[in-house]
């Protein structure tokens, strides 16, 4: 069964309006910047997993 005119309009709007909005958003939004590089980790506690850190806390190390 063929689509009615109303269904065609609805389909057109549902397909093309989001595309148009996405294109406009890409034009308006600032371009992607390079991610900031983090400094190296100096605190050795930050290299431990959460489980290892919890064990150290329980043992009061």
LUMPA-468216 format. One line per field, with one value per atom (N, C-alpha, C, CB): atom name; x negated, y negated, z. Coordinates in Angstrom, 1 decimal, always signed. Glycine has a CB too. Layout:
a <- c(CA  ...);
east <- c(X  ...);
north <- c(Y  ...);
up <- c(Z  ...);
END
This chain:
a <- c(N  CA  C  CB  N  CA  C  CB  N  CA  C  CB  N  CA  C  CB  N  CA  C  CB  N  CA  C  CB  N  CA  C  CB  N  CA  C  CB  N  CA  C  CB  N  CA  C  CB  N  CA  C  CB  N  CA  C  CB  N  CA  C  CB  N  CA  C  CB  N  CA  C  CB  N  CA  C  CB  N  CA  C  CB  N  CA  C  CB  N  CA  C  CB  N  CA  C  CB  N  CA  C  CB  N  CA  C  CB  N  CA  C  CB  N  CA  C  CB  N  CA  C  CB  N  CA  C  CB  N  CA  C  CB  N  CA  C  CB  N  CA  C  CB  N  CA  C  CB  N  CA  C  CB  N  CA  C  CB  N  CA  C  CB  N  CA  C  CB  N  CA  C  CB  N  CA  C  CB  N  CA  C  CB  N  CA  C  CB  N  CA  C  CB  N  CA  C  CB  N  CA  C  CB  N  CA  C  CB  N  CA  C  CB  N  CA  C  CB  N  CA  C  CB  N  CA  C  CB  N  CA  C  CB  N  CA  C  CB  N  CA  C  CB  N  CA  C  CB  N  CA  C  CB  N  CA  C  CB  N  CA  C  CB  N  CA  C  CB  N  CA  C  CB  N  CA  C  CB  N  CA  C  CB  N  CA  C  CB  N  CA  C  CB  N  CA  C  CB  N  CA  C  CB);
east <- c(-0.8  +0.0  -0.9  +1.0  -0.6  -1.4  -1.1  -1.1  -2.1  -2.0  -1.1  -3.4  -0.4  +0.5  -0.4  +1.6  +0.1  -0.7  -1.1  +0.1  -0.2  -0.6  -1.7  +0.6  -1.7  -2.7  -4.0  -2.3  -4.0  -5.2  -5.8  -4.9  -5.0  -5.5  -6.1  -4.4  -5.4  -5.9  -7.2  -4.9  -7.3  -8.6  -9.7  -8.4  -9.4  -10.4  -10.9  -9.8  -10.0  -10.4  -11.2  -9.1  -10.8  -11.5  -12.9  -10.7  -13.1  -14.4  -15.3  -14.2  -14.8  -15.6  -15.8  -15.0  -14.8  -15.0  -16.1  -13.7  -16.2  -17.4  -18.7  -17.3  -18.8  -20.0  -20.4  -19.9  -19.4  -19.6  -20.1  -18.3  -19.4  -19.8  -21.2  -18.9  -21.6  -23.0  -24.0  -23.1  -23.7  -24.6  -24.8  -24.1  -23.7  -23.7  -24.5  -22.3  -24.3  -25.1  -26.6  -24.6  -26.9  -28.4  -29.0  -28.5  -28.2  -28.7  -28.9  -27.7  -27.9  -27.9  -28.9  -26.5  -29.0  -29.9  -31.3  -29.6  -32.1  -33.5  -34.2  -34.3  -35.2  -35.8  -36.5  -36.9  -36.8  -37.4  -38.8  -37.3  -39.2  -40.5  -41.3  -40.5  -42.6  -43.4  -43.2  -44.9  -43.2  -43.0  -44.3  -42.7  -44.0  -45.1  -45.9  -44.7  -47.2  -48.0  -48.1  -49.3  -48.0  -48.1  -49.6  -47.2  -50.0  -51.4  -51.5  -51.8  -52.7  -52.9  -52.5  -54.4  -52.1  -51.7  -52.9  -50.9  -52.9  -54.0  -53.7  -54.3  -52.4  -52.0  -51.8  -50.7  -52.6  -52.4  -51.1  -53.5  -50.3  -49.0  -48.0  -48.4  -48.3  -47.4  -47.6  -47.6  -48.6  -48.9  -48.3  -50.4  -47.8  -47.2  -45.8  -47.3  -45.4  -44.0  -43.2  -43.7  -41.9  -41.0  -41.1  -39.6  -41.2  -41.2  -42.5  -41.1  -43.6  -44.9  -44.9  -46.0  -44.3  -44.3  -43.4  -43.7  -42.3  -41.4  -42.1  -40.1  -42.9  -43.6  -44.7  -44.3  -45.3  -46.3  -45.7  -47.1  -44.5  -43.8  -43.3  -42.5  -42.9  -42.5  -43.7  -41.8  -44.8  -46.0  -46.7  -47.0  -46.1  -46.7  -48.1  -46.6  -48.4  -49.7  -49.9  -50.0);
north <- c(+1.2  +0.0  -1.2  +0.0  -2.2  -3.4  -4.4  -4.1  -5.2  -6.2  -7.3  -6.7  -7.8  -9.0  -10.3  -9.2  -11.4  -12.6  -13.0  -13.7  -12.9  -13.2  -12.4  -13.1  -11.1  -10.2  -10.5  -8.7  -10.9  -11.3  -12.5  -11.5  -13.5  -14.7  -14.4  -15.7  -13.5  -13.2  -12.4  -12.3  -11.5  -10.8  -11.7  -9.7  -12.7  -13.6  -14.4  -14.6  -14.9  -15.7  -14.9  -16.3  -13.7  -12.9  -12.5  -11.6  -12.4  -12.0  -13.3  -11.3  -14.3  -15.5  -16.5  -16.1  -16.7  -17.8  -17.4  -17.9  -16.2  -15.9  -16.1  -14.5  -15.7  -15.9  -17.4  -15.3  -18.2  -19.6  -20.2  -20.3  -19.8  -20.3  -19.9  -19.8  -18.6  -18.2  -18.9  -16.7  -19.2  -20.0  -21.4  -20.1  -22.0  -23.4  -23.4  -23.9  -22.3  -22.2  -22.1  -21.0  -21.3  -21.2  -22.5  -20.1  -23.3  -24.6  -25.5  -25.1  -25.5  -26.5  -26.1  -26.7  -24.8  -24.4  -24.6  -22.9  -24.9  -25.1  -23.8  -25.5  -23.9  -22.7  -21.9  -23.1  -20.7  -19.8  -20.2  -18.3  -20.3  -20.8  -19.5  -21.8  -19.7  -18.6  -18.3  -18.8  -17.1  -16.8  -17.3  -15.3  -17.8  -18.3  -17.0  -19.2  -17.1  -16.0  -16.2  -15.9  -15.1  -15.2  -15.0  -14.2  -15.6  -15.4  -14.0  -16.4  -13.5  -12.1  -12.0  -11.7  -10.8  -10.6  -10.6  -9.2  -11.4  -11.4  -10.7  -12.9  -10.6  -10.0  -8.5  -10.6  -7.6  -6.2  -5.6  -5.4  -6.3  -5.7  -5.8  -6.6  -6.7  -6.8  -5.7  -8.2  -5.0  -3.9  -2.6  -3.7  -2.5  -1.3  -1.1  -1.3  +0.1  +0.4  +0.1  +1.8  +0.0  -0.3  +0.8  -0.5  +2.0  +3.2  +3.1  +4.5  +2.9  +2.8  +1.6  +2.6  +0.5  -0.6  -0.3  -1.8  +0.4  +0.7  +1.6  +1.4  +2.6  +3.5  +2.7  +4.6  +1.8  +1.0  +0.1  +0.1  -0.4  -1.1  -0.3  -1.8  +0.9  +1.9  +2.3  +3.1  +2.4  +2.8  +1.6  +3.5  +0.4  -0.9  -1.1  -0.9  -0.8  -1.0  -2.4  +0.0);
up <- c(+0.0  +0.0  +0.0  +1.2  -0.8  -1.0  +0.2  -2.3  +0.4  +1.5  +1.1  +1.9  +2.0  +1.7  +1.7  +2.7  +1.3  +1.2  +2.6  +0.5  +3.6  +4.9  +5.5  +5.8  +5.2  +5.6  +4.9  +5.3  +3.7  +2.9  +3.6  +1.5  +3.9  +4.5  +5.9  +4.7  +6.6  +8.0  +7.8  +8.7  +6.9  +6.7  +6.3  +5.6  +5.4  +4.9  +6.1  +3.9  +6.9  +8.1  +9.1  +8.8  +9.4  +10.3  +9.9  +10.7  +8.6  +8.1  +7.9  +6.7  +7.3  +6.9  +8.0  +5.7  +8.9  +9.9  +10.9  +10.7  +11.4  +12.2  +11.5  +12.7  +10.2  +9.4  +9.3  +8.0  +9.1  +8.9  +10.3  +8.5  +11.4  +12.7  +13.0  +13.8  +12.7  +13.0  +12.1  +12.7  +10.9  +10.1  +10.6  +8.6  +11.0  +11.6  +12.9  +11.9  +13.7  +15.0  +14.7  +15.8  +13.7  +13.4  +12.9  +12.3  +12.2  +11.7  +12.9  +10.7  +13.8  +14.9  +16.0  +15.5  +16.3  +17.4  +17.1  +17.7  +18.1  +17.9  +17.4  +19.2  +16.6  +16.1  +17.2  +15.0  +16.8  +17.8  +18.0  +17.4  +19.3  +19.7  +20.0  +20.8  +20.0  +20.4  +21.9  +20.1  +22.3  +23.7  +24.5  +24.0  +25.6  +26.5  +27.0  +27.6  +26.9  +27.4  +28.9  +26.7  +29.7  +31.1  +31.5  +31.8  +32.6  +33.0  +33.5  +34.1  +33.6  +34.1  +35.6  +34.0  +36.0  +37.3  +38.3  +37.5  +39.3  +40.2  +41.5  +40.5  +41.9  +43.1  +42.8  +43.7  +43.5  +43.2  +43.6  +43.9  +44.5  +44.9  +43.7  +46.0  +42.8  +41.6  +40.6  +41.0  +40.7  +39.8  +40.3  +39.6  +41.6  +42.1  +41.7  +43.7  +41.6  +41.3  +42.6  +40.8  +42.5  +43.6  +44.6  +43.1  +44.2  +45.1  +45.9  +44.3  +45.2  +45.9  +46.9  +44.9  +46.5  +47.4  +48.6  +46.7  +48.4  +49.6  +50.5  +49.0  +50.0  +50.9  +51.7  +50.0  +51.1  +51.8  +52.9  +50.8  +52.6  +53.6  +54.8  +53.0  +54.5  +55.5  +56.4  +55.0  +55.8  +56.5  +57.2  +55.6  +56.9  +57.4  +57.0  +58.9  +55.8  +55.2  +54.7  +54.1);
END
